[in-house]
Amino acid sequence: MMRRQDKSAGNGFGGWQLWAAVAFSTLLGACGGGSDGEDRSGGSVKTITARTPAEIAQASADNYEDNVNGMITAARLKSWLSDWPANRPPGVTGKLIVFQVTAGPAGAEYVKPNNLNTFTYLAPSSEWIQTRSNGVILTPSMVPDGATMDALLKKYNVDPHNDMLVCAMGTGSTGNAMAQGRCWYALRYWGVAARNLAVLNGGNQWINGNGLDAGDFTATASSAPNTGLISVKSLLDDNTSLQATVEDLLNVLPASDHNVVNDGVMIWDARSAGQFSAGERLEPGEGSFTACGGTICPPPTGYDYMRTFQNNGSRQGHPRGTLQLQFTRMLDATKGFAYKPKAEIAAYMGGAADAAGYALIDASYQPVGAGAGYQPGDTVYAYCETTFRAMITGVASAVVMGYPTRFYDGAMVEWHSLSHLPDATGTPILPADSQWRTDVKSFFRQATSAASVATRTIINPYATHANQIILEGQSYKQGSSGGSGGGATPNPGNPCGG
């Protein structure tokens, strides 16, 4: 092992994080033929390269129609379906595999495969998440471990070096856009190259007639063959820096709760203004609050701020220094919940308001203003409650804009748990002297009754680091059993909901 400085980190925990070697040699099995951009010739000793968030991100063309990976359109998919061997992207020599997280509406259920070299599988969001321990706490909806990903590659007979993998919604909705993002994140995290991975823009109800035709759909998905032979261990990029741990987030927070520009980070809360502010401000559409004459308004008299809580947390609020703009602003509901044009996303991330007045806000609950959002060179830290909604803001950042992006995968379900506040047993979740107390670096409002606070599974309140998931992934890539203690349990579903 060696120590590498996280360039986006602050001074917390010394400003250093334990990482795998930037490059290390290991014995791996065959890669299934072909190359995904690294040197894979000349024997069985392979070099695994740790990629930075800047290297993992990929900027979209200004017009999504021009993309052959990343954010693709139905027109691009149509060309592939019509003649895959002739029209597949440069460097892709295998199959076309579309993962739909749900079926589409009647008449447009599944993108039609030929089941020879193009396939469409139903792969729900539950397959792309797992409850796991970071060494401090057990958290739901995390990136799957290596064995789980290998099982998916086997189930769908995926050659991640040579196949083109497309994550699609099926029926367009906010929830399915989140799940589509989890598909992209899991595959990219485990080392699938950018050229072999795409996100299909828009749900089936929109792309049917806008790039695809009625004849391009079928009522049934392809049958999963369960014949795959290739492991994520053969993917020689270590993209684990896509995930930010609670330790990483603590390291980059400013000293006070205000927007700091030119500090190298932009921390983006994808939740509602009500959750960001713990009910001190609301957006139209939150609960029964349908209009307020603006975009961010004080709550009505008597408003119960506990309505903003999720997952029976001990508190509500946000890490200090974060900015808020709800994930829904990235999508166009009139176009099957497709991502808005790149220029509009760039304006949002830069701090500008849209025509309706929605913009990034800071702890003052005021728009930060054009030019005071994302700064060139920033690393974006995306989060929500369980990093489902943040899959949308994160895809907008990493796949559309090409900005260095990390997902705080534990998100607020984890952050709000790491408190010296009591749960329903009357016992503080963390001891007062635990270094993992995030309540000391947050704006928050406490739950009005400890009886409403669910107990959390604390693994070790005095753990030295919170990067067990990262170490397990790096160990799995090397071919060993992985990590120190596993901590994986069956997937409970998405507690974030829509």
C-alpha positions as CSV (number, residue, x, y, z in Angstrom):
1,M,0.0,0.0,0.0
2,M,1.0,3.6,-0.4
3,R,-0.4,6.9,0.7
4,R,-1.7,9.3,-1.9
5,Q,-3.0,12.7,-1.3
6,D,-6.5,13.4,-2.3
7,K,-6.1,16.8,-4.1
8,S,-9.7,17.7,-3.2
9,A,-9.3,17.0,0.5
10,G,-9.0,19.6,3.2
11,N,-7.1,19.3,6.5
12,G,-9.4,16.9,8.3
13,F,-7.7,13.6,9.3
14,G,-4.4,15.1,8.2
15,G,-5.5,15.7,4.6
16,W,-4.4,12.2,3.7
17,Q,-6.3,9.1,2.9
18,L,-5.1,5.5,2.7
19,W,-5.4,4.4,-0.9
20,A,-4.3,1.5,-3.1
21,A,-1.1,2.1,-5.0
22,V,-1.6,4.3,-8.0
23,A,-0.3,1.3,-10.0
24,F,0.3,-2.2,-8.8
25,S,0.9,-5.5,-10.4
26,T,-1.3,-8.6,-9.9
27,L,-2.0,-11.9,-11.5
28,L,-5.4,-11.9,-13.2
29,G,-7.3,-14.3,-15.4
30,A,-7.9,-13.7,-19.1
31,C,-9.7,-10.5,-19.9
32,G,-12.0,-12.2,-22.4
33,G,-10.2,-10.7,-25.4
34,G,-9.7,-7.2,-26.6
35,S,-8.6,-4.1,-24.8
36,D,-10.4,-1.2,-23.1
37,G,-7.6,1.3,-23.4
38,E,-4.9,-0.1,-21.1
39,D,-2.0,-2.3,-22.1
40,R,-3.2,-5.8,-21.7
41,S,-0.6,-7.6,-23.8
42,G,2.5,-9.5,-23.0
43,G,1.8,-12.0,-20.2
44,S,-0.3,-12.4,-17.1
45,V,1.2,-9.7,-14.9
46,K,-1.2,-6.7,-15.2
47,T,-1.1,-3.2,-14.0
48,I,-4.2,-1.7,-12.3
49,T,-4.3,2.1,-12.5
50,A,-6.1,4.2,-9.9
51,R,-8.1,6.8,-11.8
52,T,-8.9,10.3,-10.5
53,P,-12.4,11.7,-10.7
54,A,-11.2,14.0,-13.5
55,E,-10.0,11.0,-15.5
56,I,-13.3,9.1,-14.9
57,A,-15.6,12.0,-16.0
58,Q,-16.5,12.4,-19.6
59,A,-17.8,15.6,-21.2
60,S,-20.8,15.3,-23.6
61,A,-20.9,16.9,-26.9
62,D,-23.0,20.1,-26.9
63,N,-25.6,18.2,-28.9
64,Y,-26.3,14.8,-27.3
65,E,-27.1,13.4,-30.8
66,D,-23.3,13.5,-31.5
67,N,-22.4,11.2,-28.6
68,V,-21.5,7.5,-29.1
69,N,-21.1,6.9,-25.4
70,G,-22.0,8.7,-22.2
71,M,-25.3,10.5,-22.8
72,I,-26.8,9.0,-26.0
73,T,-30.1,9.6,-27.8
74,A,-32.7,7.3,-29.1
75,A,-31.5,8.2,-32.7
76,R,-28.1,6.9,-31.9
77,L,-29.6,3.7,-30.4
78,K,-31.7,3.3,-33.5
79,S,-28.7,3.3,-35.7
80,W,-27.1,0.6,-33.6
81,L,-30.2,-1.5,-33.6
82,S,-30.6,-1.3,-37.4
83,D,-27.1,-2.7,-38.1
84,W,-25.0,-3.3,-35.0
85,P,-21.9,-4.7,-36.7
86,A,-21.8,-1.8,-39.1
87,N,-22.7,1.1,-36.8
88,R,-21.2,0.2,-33.4
89,P,-18.8,2.7,-31.9
90,P,-15.1,2.7,-32.6
91,G,-13.3,0.2,-30.4
92,V,-16.4,-1.8,-29.5
93,T,-16.3,-5.3,-30.9
94,G,-18.8,-7.2,-28.8
95,K,-22.6,-7.2,-28.2
96,L,-25.0,-4.3,-27.6
97,I,-26.7,-4.8,-24.2
98,V,-29.5,-2.5,-23.0
99,F,-30.3,-2.6,-19.3
100,Q,-33.8,-1.3,-18.6
101,V,-34.5,-0.7,-14.9
102,T,-38.3,-1.1,-15.6
103,A,-40.5,-2.0,-18.5
104,G,-41.9,0.8,-20.6
105,P,-45.6,1.6,-21.1
106,A,-47.9,-0.6,-23.3
107,G,-46.6,-0.7,-26.8
108,A,-43.1,0.4,-25.9
109,E,-42.2,-2.1,-23.2
110,Y,-38.7,-3.0,-24.2
111,V,-36.2,-1.8,-26.8
112,K,-36.4,-4.5,-29.4
113,P,-33.3,-6.8,-29.5
114,N,-32.4,-9.4,-32.1
115,N,-31.1,-11.7,-29.4
116,L,-28.1,-12.5,-31.5
117,N,-25.8,-9.5,-31.0
118,T,-28.3,-7.1,-29.4
119,F,-30.0,-7.8,-26.1
120,T,-32.4,-5.9,-23.8
121,Y,-32.6,-7.1,-20.2
122,L,-34.8,-6.1,-17.3
123,A,-32.3,-5.1,-14.6
124,P,-34.1,-3.3,-11.7
125,S,-32.6,-0.9,-9.3
126,S,-32.3,-3.6,-6.6
127,E,-29.6,-5.2,-8.6
128,W,-27.4,-2.2,-8.6
129,I,-27.3,-1.5,-4.8
130,Q,-26.3,-3.3,-1.6
131,T,-26.3,-2.7,2.2
132,R,-22.6,-2.5,3.3
133,S,-20.3,-1.5,6.1
134,N,-17.7,1.3,5.6
135,G,-16.1,0.1,8.9
136,V,-18.0,2.7,11.0
137,I,-21.6,2.1,10.2
138,L,-23.8,-0.2,8.1
139,T,-25.5,1.8,5.3
140,P,-28.2,0.9,2.7
141,S,-28.1,1.5,-1.0
142,M,-24.3,1.4,-1.5
143,V,-22.4,0.4,-4.7
144,P,-22.5,-3.4,-5.0
145,D,-19.4,-5.5,-4.0
146,G,-17.3,-7.4,-6.4
147,A,-19.0,-10.7,-6.0
148,T,-22.4,-9.1,-6.7
149,M,-21.1,-7.4,-9.8
150,D,-19.5,-10.6,-11.0
151,A,-22.9,-12.4,-10.5
152,L,-24.5,-9.7,-12.7
153,L,-21.9,-10.0,-15.4
154,K,-22.5,-13.8,-15.4
155,K,-26.3,-13.4,-15.3
156,Y,-26.4,-11.2,-18.4
157,N,-23.3,-12.7,-20.1
158,V,-21.5,-9.3,-20.2
159,D,-18.0,-8.9,-21.7
160,P,-17.2,-5.5,-20.1
161,H,-14.1,-5.1,-22.3
162,N,-15.9,-5.4,-25.7
163,D,-19.7,-5.0,-25.2
164,M,-21.6,-1.7,-25.4
165,L,-23.7,-1.3,-22.2
166,V,-26.6,1.1,-22.2
167,C,-28.4,2.0,-19.0
168,A,-32.1,2.9,-19.8
169,M,-35.1,3.8,-17.7
170,G,-37.9,1.9,-19.5
171,T,-40.8,4.1,-18.4
172,G,-39.4,7.6,-17.9
173,S,-39.8,8.9,-14.3
174,T,-37.7,10.6,-11.7
175,G,-37.3,7.3,-9.8
176,N,-36.3,5.4,-13.0
177,A,-33.8,8.1,-13.9
178,M,-32.3,7.6,-10.4
179,A,-32.1,3.8,-11.0
180,Q,-30.6,4.4,-14.4
181,G,-27.9,6.4,-12.8
182,R,-27.2,3.6,-10.2
183,C,-26.7,1.2,-13.2
184,W,-24.1,3.6,-14.8
185,Y,-22.4,4.3,-11.4
186,A,-22.0,0.6,-10.5
187,L,-20.5,-0.3,-13.9
188,R,-18.2,2.7,-14.1
189,Y,-17.1,2.3,-10.4
190,W,-16.0,-1.3,-11.2
191,G,-13.9,-0.2,-14.1
192,V,-16.0,-0.4,-17.3
193,A,-14.4,2.0,-19.8
194,A,-16.3,5.2,-20.8
195,R,-16.3,4.1,-24.4
196,N,-18.3,0.9,-23.4
197,L,-21.0,2.6,-21.4
198,A,-23.9,4.9,-22.1
199,V,-27.0,6.4,-20.5
200,L,-30.1,6.5,-22.8
201,N,-31.7,10.0,-22.6
202,G,-35.5,9.8,-22.1
203,G,-38.0,7.2,-21.2
204,N,-39.7,4.8,-23.6
205,Q,-42.9,6.9,-23.7
206,W,-40.8,9.7,-25.2
207,I,-38.3,8.0,-27.4
208,N,-41.1,6.1,-29.1
209,G,-41.6,8.7,-31.9
210,N,-38.5,10.7,-31.0
211,G,-35.7,8.6,-32.4
212,L,-37.3,5.2,-32.2
213,D,-40.5,3.9,-33.8
214,A,-43.3,1.6,-32.7
215,G,-41.5,-1.3,-34.5
216,D,-38.4,-0.8,-32.4
217,F,-40.1,-2.1,-29.3
218,T,-41.2,-5.5,-28.1
219,A,-43.4,-6.7,-25.3
220,T,-40.8,-9.0,-23.7
221,A,-37.2,-8.6,-22.6
222,S,-34.4,-10.9,-23.5
223,S,-33.9,-14.0,-21.2
224,A,-30.8,-13.7,-19.0
225,P,-28.5,-16.6,-20.1
226,N,-26.4,-16.8,-17.0
227,T,-23.4,-17.8,-19.0
228,G,-20.9,-15.0,-18.5
229,L,-17.3,-15.9,-17.7
230,I,-15.6,-12.5,-17.2
231,S,-14.9,-10.9,-13.8
232,V,-14.6,-7.3,-12.8
233,K,-11.1,-8.4,-11.6
234,S,-10.1,-8.3,-15.3
235,L,-11.0,-4.5,-15.5
236,L,-7.7,-2.8,-15.0
237,D,-9.0,0.7,-14.0
238,D,-9.5,1.4,-10.4
239,N,-12.4,3.9,-10.4
240,T,-13.2,3.7,-6.7
241,S,-12.5,7.4,-6.4
242,L,-16.0,7.8,-7.8
243,Q,-17.2,7.1,-4.3
244,A,-16.6,9.6,-1.5
245,T,-16.7,8.2,2.0
246,V,-17.9,10.1,5.0
247,E,-14.2,10.6,5.8
248,D,-13.7,12.2,2.4
249,L,-16.6,14.6,2.9
250,L,-15.5,15.6,6.4
251,N,-12.1,16.4,4.9
252,V,-13.4,18.9,2.4
253,L,-16.0,20.8,4.5
254,P,-15.3,24.5,5.2
255,A,-14.9,26.0,8.6
256,S,-18.3,27.6,8.5
257,D,-21.6,27.2,6.8
258,H,-21.3,29.4,3.8
259,N,-20.5,29.1,0.1
260,V,-16.7,29.2,-0.3
261,V,-15.5,29.6,-3.9
262,N,-12.1,28.6,-5.2
263,D,-11.6,26.0,-2.5
264,G,-11.5,23.1,-5.0
265,V,-14.9,21.6,-4.2
266,M,-18.6,22.1,-4.9
267,I,-20.8,20.0,-2.6
268,W,-24.3,19.6,-4.1
269,D,-27.4,18.6,-2.2
270,A,-29.9,17.2,-4.6
271,R,-32.7,17.1,-2.1
272,S,-35.5,19.6,-1.7
273,A,-35.0,23.0,-0.1
274,G,-37.2,21.8,2.8
275,Q,-34.7,19.0,3.6
276,F,-31.7,21.1,3.1
277,S,-33.0,23.7,5.5
278,A,-34.8,21.3,7.9
279,G,-38.1,23.0,7.1
280,E,-36.9,26.6,7.5
281,R,-37.6,27.1,3.8
282,L,-39.8,25.2,1.4
283,E,-40.2,24.9,-2.4
284,P,-43.5,24.8,-4.1
285,G,-44.7,21.2,-4.3
286,E,-43.3,20.1,-0.9
287,G,-46.1,18.3,0.8
288,S,-49.4,20.3,0.7
289,F,-47.3,23.5,0.1
290,T,-48.2,24.1,-3.5
291,A,-47.4,27.8,-4.0
292,C,-45.6,30.6,-2.2
293,G,-45.2,33.3,-4.8
294,G,-41.5,32.4,-5.4
295,T,-39.1,29.5,-5.5
296,I,-37.9,29.4,-1.9
297,C,-40.3,30.6,0.8
298,P,-40.8,30.5,4.6
299,P,-43.1,27.7,5.7
300,P,-46.6,28.4,6.7
301,T,-47.4,29.0,10.4
302,G,-47.4,25.8,12.4
303,Y,-45.4,23.8,9.8
304,D,-43.9,20.7,11.4
305,Y,-40.3,20.5,10.3
306,M,-40.3,16.8,11.1
307,R,-42.1,16.3,7.8
308,T,-38.7,16.9,6.1
309,F,-37.2,13.9,7.9
310,Q,-36.6,10.5,6.1
311,N,-35.6,7.1,7.3
312,N,-36.3,8.0,11.0
313,G,-33.2,10.1,11.3
314,S,-31.9,11.8,14.4
315,R,-31.7,15.2,12.7
316,Q,-32.3,17.0,9.4
317,G,-30.2,19.6,7.7
318,H,-27.0,19.6,5.7
319,P,-23.2,19.5,5.9
320,R,-21.8,23.0,6.2
321,G,-20.8,24.8,3.1
322,T,-23.1,22.8,0.8
323,L,-25.2,24.2,-2.0
324,Q,-28.8,23.0,-2.9
325,L,-30.6,22.6,-6.1
326,Q,-33.2,19.9,-6.4
327,F,-32.4,17.0,-8.8
328,T,-35.7,17.5,-10.7
329,R,-34.3,20.7,-12.3
330,M,-32.0,18.5,-14.4
331,L,-34.8,16.7,-16.1
332,D,-37.5,17.6,-18.7
333,A,-40.7,15.9,-17.6
334,T,-42.3,16.7,-21.0
335,K,-39.7,14.6,-22.8
336,G,-39.8,11.4,-20.8
337,F,-37.7,12.8,-18.0
338,A,-34.8,13.3,-20.4
339,Y,-31.8,15.4,-19.2
340,K,-32.1,19.0,-20.2
341,P,-29.6,20.4,-22.8
342,K,-26.0,20.7,-21.7
343,A,-26.1,24.5,-21.9
344,E,-28.9,24.6,-19.3
345,I,-27.1,22.2,-17.0
346,A,-23.9,24.3,-17.3
347,A,-25.9,27.4,-16.3
348,Y,-27.5,25.7,-13.3
349,M,-24.1,24.4,-12.1
350,G,-22.5,27.8,-12.5
351,G,-25.1,29.4,-10.2
352,A,-27.4,31.1,-12.7
353,A,-31.2,31.0,-12.2
354,D,-33.5,29.5,-14.8
355,A,-36.5,31.3,-16.2
356,A,-38.6,30.3,-13.2
357,G,-36.0,31.6,-10.8
358,Y,-34.7,28.2,-9.6
359,A,-30.9,28.2,-8.8
360,L,-28.3,26.9,-6.5
361,I,-28.8,28.3,-3.0
362,D,-26.5,28.3,0.0
363,A,-27.2,28.4,3.7
364,S,-28.6,31.9,3.5
365,Y,-31.4,30.4,1.3
366,Q,-30.6,32.8,-1.4
367,P,-29.3,32.1,-4.9
368,V,-25.5,32.1,-5.0
369,G,-25.6,34.0,-8.3
370,A,-24.1,33.3,-11.7
371,G,-20.4,32.5,-11.4
372,A,-20.6,31.5,-7.8
373,G,-21.4,27.9,-8.3
374,Y,-19.0,25.4,-9.9
375,Q,-15.5,26.8,-10.4
376,P,-13.1,25.4,-13.0
377,G,-11.0,22.7,-11.2
378,D,-13.6,22.0,-8.6
379,T,-14.5,18.4,-7.7
380,V,-18.2,18.0,-7.3
381,Y,-19.5,16.0,-4.3
382,A,-23.0,14.8,-5.0
383,Y,-25.4,13.5,-2.4
384,C,-29.1,13.3,-1.4
385,E,-30.7,11.0,1.2
386,T,-29.4,7.6,-0.2
387,T,-27.6,8.8,-3.3
388,F,-30.5,7.9,-5.6
389,R,-31.6,11.5,-6.4
390,A,-27.9,12.4,-6.5
391,M,-27.4,9.9,-9.3
392,I,-29.2,12.5,-11.5
393,T,-27.2,15.5,-10.4
394,G,-24.0,13.4,-10.5
395,V,-24.7,12.1,-14.0
396,A,-25.4,15.7,-15.1
397,S,-22.0,16.7,-13.6
398,A,-19.8,13.7,-14.6
399,V,-21.4,12.5,-17.9
400,V,-22.9,15.7,-19.3
401,M,-20.5,18.4,-18.1
402,G,-17.4,16.2,-17.7
403,Y,-16.6,17.7,-14.3
404,P,-14.6,15.7,-11.7
405,T,-17.4,14.1,-9.6
406,R,-17.6,11.9,-6.5
407,F,-20.7,10.4,-5.0
408,Y,-21.1,10.5,-1.3
409,D,-22.8,7.1,-1.4
410,G,-23.6,6.9,2.3
411,A,-25.5,10.2,1.9
412,M,-27.7,11.8,4.5
413,V,-29.2,8.5,5.7
414,E,-25.6,7.9,7.0
415,W,-24.6,11.5,7.8
416,H,-27.6,12.2,10.0
417,S,-27.1,8.9,11.8
418,L,-23.5,9.7,12.9
419,S,-24.6,11.9,15.8
420,H,-24.2,12.1,19.6
421,L,-28.0,12.2,19.6
422,P,-30.3,9.5,21.2
423,D,-32.2,7.0,19.2
424,A,-35.4,5.2,20.3
425,T,-33.5,3.3,23.0
426,G,-32.5,6.6,24.7
427,T,-28.8,5.9,24.0
428,P,-26.7,8.3,21.8
429,I,-26.0,6.7,18.4
430,L,-22.3,7.6,18.7
431,P,-20.3,8.3,21.9
432,A,-19.3,12.0,22.5
433,D,-15.7,11.4,21.7
434,S,-16.2,9.5,18.4
435,Q,-14.3,11.2,15.5
436,W,-17.2,10.3,13.2
437,R,-19.7,12.7,14.7
438,T,-20.9,14.6,11.7
439,D,-23.3,16.7,13.8
440,V,-20.4,18.9,14.8
441,K,-19.9,19.9,11.1
442,S,-23.5,20.4,10.1
443,F,-26.5,22.7,10.2
444,F,-29.3,20.6,11.7
445,R,-32.5,20.5,13.6
446,Q,-32.9,17.6,16.0
447,A,-35.8,15.2,15.9
448,T,-38.5,16.4,18.3
449,S,-38.7,13.0,19.9
450,A,-36.0,10.3,20.3
451,A,-38.8,7.8,20.0
452,S,-39.0,8.5,16.3
453,V,-35.3,7.8,15.7
454,A,-34.5,4.4,14.4
455,T,-31.6,2.5,15.8
456,R,-28.5,2.3,13.6
457,T,-26.0,-0.5,13.2
458,I,-22.7,1.0,14.3
459,I,-19.8,-1.2,13.5
460,N,-17.0,0.7,15.2
461,P,-17.4,4.3,16.5
462,Y,-13.6,4.6,16.9
463,A,-12.6,3.2,13.5
464,T,-9.4,4.7,12.2
465,H,-10.8,5.1,8.7
466,A,-14.2,4.8,7.0
467,N,-13.0,3.4,3.7
468,Q,-13.6,-0.3,4.2
469,I,-15.8,-0.5,1.0
470,I,-13.0,1.0,-1.1
471,L,-10.4,-1.3,0.4
472,E,-12.7,-4.3,-0.3
473,G,-13.1,-3.3,-3.9
474,Q,-9.4,-2.8,-4.4
475,S,-8.6,-6.1,-2.7
476,Y,-11.2,-7.9,-4.9
477,K,-9.6,-6.4,-8.0
478,Q,-6.3,-7.9,-6.9
479,G,-8.0,-11.3,-6.6
480,S,-7.9,-11.8,-2.9
481,S,-10.9,-12.5,-0.7
482,G,-11.4,-8.8,0.0
483,G,-11.3,-6.3,2.8
484,S,-11.6,-6.6,6.5
485,G,-14.9,-8.0,7.5
486,G,-17.2,-7.8,4.5
487,G,-20.2,-6.3,6.1
488,A,-22.5,-6.9,3.1
489,T,-26.1,-7.9,3.7
490,P,-29.0,-8.5,1.3
491,N,-30.3,-5.4,-0.5
492,P,-33.3,-3.8,1.3
493,G,-34.5,-1.7,-1.7
494,N,-34.3,2.1,-2.0
495,P,-35.4,3.8,1.2
496,C,-35.1,7.2,-0.6
497,G,-38.2,6.4,-2.6
498,G,-38.9,8.7,-5.6
